[in-house]
Every structure is written in structure tokens, then in C-alpha cells.
């Protein structure tokens, strides 16, 4: 709500915040697969998701801090 009327720094902050939440959700799901899944291939993909999303979250947090 109200996202469409935002611009500039407020828009960027909202966008980064939403993307961090989205990436954290992906990490949570991938962690569940690692803990409960059976397929070694799927677990490997889940780990790659965890690694990639964690790196991206760190980048996004750094961008927010600027």
C-alpha cells in the first residue's frame, strides 16, 4: 500500500527491504529442504540457494546502509 506513490530514497529503501525479506524466505525454505529432504541433488541445489541468497542479502544490506 502506498508503494506506487513512493520514489527516490524511500522507494529504494522499501524495495531493498522487501527483497531482503523475499531472499530470507528462500533461505528458510532451502534450510527446510536440507534438514528434511532425501535427494542429494535437491539438497545440493538448496545449499546453493542458501549460499547465493545469503551473499545477496549481505549486498542489499550494504546498499541500504549507504
TORPALUM-582482 format. One line per 8 residues: number of its first residue (from 1); their letters; for each residue x, y, z of N, C-alpha, C. Coordinates in nm, 2 decimals. Layout:
<sites>
NUM> a> X,Y,Z,X,Y,Z,X,Y,Z | ...
</sites>
This chain:
<sites>
1> xxxxxxxx> 0.08,-0.12,0.00,0.00,0.00,0.00,0.09,0.12,0.00 | 0.06,0.21,-0.09,0.14,0.34,-0.10,0.27,0.32,-0.17 | 0.31,0.20,-0.21,0.43,0.18,-0.28,0.44,0.25,-0.41 | 0.33,0.26,-0.48,0.32,0.32,-0.61,0.35,0.47,-0.60 | 0.32,0.53,-0.49,0.34,0.68,-0.48,0.48,0.71,-0.43 | 0.56,0.61,-0.39,0.70,0.64,-0.34,0.79,0.66,-0.46 | 0.90,0.73,-0.43,1.01,0.75,-0.53,1.14,0.79,-0.46 | 1.24,0.79,-0.53,1.37,0.83,-0.47,1.42,0.73,-0.36
9> xxxxxxxx> 1.48,0.79,-0.25,1.53,0.71,-0.15,1.43,0.62,-0.07 | 1.31,0.68,-0.06,1.20,0.60,0.01,1.17,0.47,-0.07 | 1.16,0.49,-0.20,1.13,0.38,-0.29,1.25,0.27,-0.28 | 1.37,0.32,-0.29,1.49,0.23,-0.28,1.49,0.15,-0.15 | 1.46,0.22,-0.04,1.47,0.16,0.09,1.36,0.05,0.10 | 1.24,0.08,0.06,1.13,-0.01,0.06,1.16,-0.13,-0.03 | 1.22,-0.11,-0.15,1.25,-0.22,-0.24,1.35,-0.31,-0.18 | 1.46,-0.25,-0.13,1.57,-0.34,-0.07,1.51,-0.42,0.05
17> xxxxxxxx> 1.43,-0.35,0.13,1.37,-0.42,0.25,1.28,-0.54,0.20 | 1.20,-0.52,0.10,1.12,-0.63,0.05,1.20,-0.74,-0.01 | 1.30,-0.70,-0.08,1.39,-0.80,-0.15,1.46,-0.89,-0.04 | 1.51,-0.82,0.07,1.58,-0.90,0.17,1.48,-1.00,0.24 | 1.36,-0.95,0.26,1.25,-1.05,0.32,1.23,-1.16,0.22 | 1.22,-1.13,0.09,1.20,-1.24,-0.01,1.31,-1.34,-0.01 | 1.43,-1.29,-0.01,1.55,-1.38,-0.01,1.56,-1.46,0.12 | 1.52,-1.40,0.24,1.52,-1.47,0.36,1.42,-1.59,0.36
25> xxxxxxxx> 1.31,-1.56,0.29,1.21,-1.67,0.28,1.27,-1.79,0.20 | 1.34,-1.75,0.09,1.40,-1.86,0.01,1.50,-1.94,0.09 | 1.58,-1.87,0.18,1.68,-1.94,0.26,1.61,-2.03,0.36 | 1.50,-1.98,0.42,1.42,-2.07,0.51,1.37,-2.19,0.45 | 1.32,-2.18,0.33,1.27,-2.30,0.26,1.38,-2.39,0.22 | 1.49,-2.34,0.18,1.61,-2.42,0.14,1.66,-2.49,0.27 | 1.66,-2.43,0.38,1.71,-2.49,0.50,1.62,-2.61,0.54 | 1.49,-2.59,0.52,1.40,-2.70,0.55,1.42,-2.82,0.46
33> xxxxxxxx> 1.45,-2.79,0.33,1.49,-2.90,0.24,1.61,-2.97,0.28 | 1.71,-2.89,0.32,1.84,-2.95,0.37,1.82,-3.04,0.49 | 1.73,-3.00,0.58,1.70,-3.08,0.70,1.61,-3.20,0.68 | 1.52,-3.19,0.59,1.41,-3.29,0.58,1.41,-3.36,0.44 | 1.48,-3.32,0.34,1.48,-3.38,0.21,1.56,-3.51,0.21 | 1.54,-3.58,0.10,1.61,-3.71,0.08,1.71,-3.70,-0.03 | 1.68,-3.63,-0.14,1.76,-3.63,-0.26,1.88,-3.55,-0.24 | 2.00,-3.61,-0.27,2.13,-3.54,-0.26,2.13,-3.43,-0.36
41> xxxxxxxx> 2.08,-3.45,-0.48,2.08,-3.34,-0.58,2.00,-3.22,-0.53 | 1.88,-3.25,-0.48,1.79,-3.14,-0.44,1.86,-3.06,-0.32 | 1.92,-3.14,-0.23,1.99,-3.08,-0.12,2.10,-2.99,-0.16 | 2.17,-3.03,-0.27,2.28,-2.95,-0.32,2.23,-2.82,-0.38 | 2.12,-2.83,-0.45,2.06,-2.71,-0.50,2.01,-2.62,-0.39 | 1.95,-2.68,-0.28,1.91,-2.60,-0.17,2.03,-2.53,-0.10 | 2.14,-2.59,-0.09,2.26,-2.53,-0.04,2.31,-2.42,-0.13 | 2.31,-2.44,-0.26,2.34,-2.33,-0.35,2.25,-2.21,-0.33
49> xxxxxxxx> 2.12,-2.23,-0.31,2.03,-2.12,-0.29,2.07,-2.05,-0.16 | 2.09,-2.13,-0.05,2.13,-2.07,0.07,2.26,-1.98,0.06 | 2.36,-2.03,-0.01,2.48,-1.96,-0.03,2.46,-1.83,-0.11 | 2.39,-1.84,-0.22,2.37,-1.73,-0.31,2.28,-1.62,-0.25 | 2.17,-1.66,-0.18,2.08,-1.57,-0.12,2.14,-1.50,0.00 | 2.23,-1.57,0.07,2.30,-1.51,0.18,2.39,-1.40,0.14 | 2.46,-1.43,0.03,2.55,-1.33,-0.03,2.48,-1.21,-0.08 | 2.36,-1.23,-0.15,2.28,-1.12,-0.20,2.22,-1.04,-0.09
57> xxxxxxxx> 2.18,-1.10,0.02,2.13,-1.03,0.14,2.24,-0.93,0.19 | 2.36,-0.99,0.21,2.47,-0.90,0.26,2.49,-0.78,0.17 | 2.48,-0.80,0.04,2.50,-0.69,-0.06,2.39,-0.59,-0.05 | 2.26,-0.64,-0.03,2.15,-0.55,-0.02,2.15,-0.47,0.11 | 2.20,-0.53,0.22,2.21,-0.46,0.35,2.32,-0.36,0.34 | 2.42,-0.38,0.26,2.53,-0.28,0.25,2.47,-0.16,0.17 | 2.39,-0.19,0.06,2.33,-0.09,-0.01,2.24,0.00,0.07 | 2.16,-0.07,0.16,2.07,0.00,0.25,2.15,0.10,0.34
65> xx> 2.26,0.05,0.38,2.34,0.13,0.48,2.41,0.26,0.42 | 2.41,0.26,0.29,2.47,0.38,0.22,2.38,0.50,0.22
</sites>
